[in-house]
Amino acid sequence: MKPADGDPITYAQIASNPVEILNSVYYSTLTYTALGFGDFQPVGFGRLLTTVETGLGAVMLALLVFILGRRAAR
């Protein structure tokens, strides 16, 4: 991933600066919930992973809403 105003974050940077893990969790949360504020951009193979995670997140959230809706209707 690449911050909007910086260089791409690599595994070596995460290993040397564990605070970058929080940025990674933030990015993953935004991707999973399909919000995508634009703080980070996927680069390289991360584009495919981001696409898959966004799709899975949308499906899982839709299932959650469907299941909760059915239970509320009972």
C-alpha positions, 0 to 999 in steps of 0.5 A: 500500500502507498500513502496518498502523500508518501512512498509505498510501505514495504514489509521491511518498513513494517518490520523496522517500525511496528507502528506501520502495522496500525496503518495496515489494519486501518487500510484493511478495515477501510477496504473490508468495509468498502469505505476507501477514504483515499488515504492509501492506494494499493500497489502491485499485487496488493491491487488484486488482494484489495479487490478480493478483500473488498468483494468479500467484505461487501458480501459478508456485510450483505449477509449480516444485514440479511440475517439480522433483517430476517431475525427482526422480521420474526 
